[in-house]
Amino acid sequence: MFFIGTYSSIFIAAPLLKWLGFDIAEYKNKEALKEKNKIEKAKMRAMYEKGTV
């Protein structure tokens, strides 16, 4: 029976995420902030290695 995984994903996991307060917009914002911080950190590291900090 191969429908068990699909059933679990749709009818159990999705409401569970909603109940836990998961929000896709908030998740995307957090990921964007992480990427921004990663870029800034790389820029600062390059400046440090160059000796301009």
Secondary structure, DSSP 8 states (H G I E B T S, - for coil): -TTHHHHIIIIIIHHHHHHHT--HHHHHHHHHHHHHHHHHHHHHHHHHHHT--
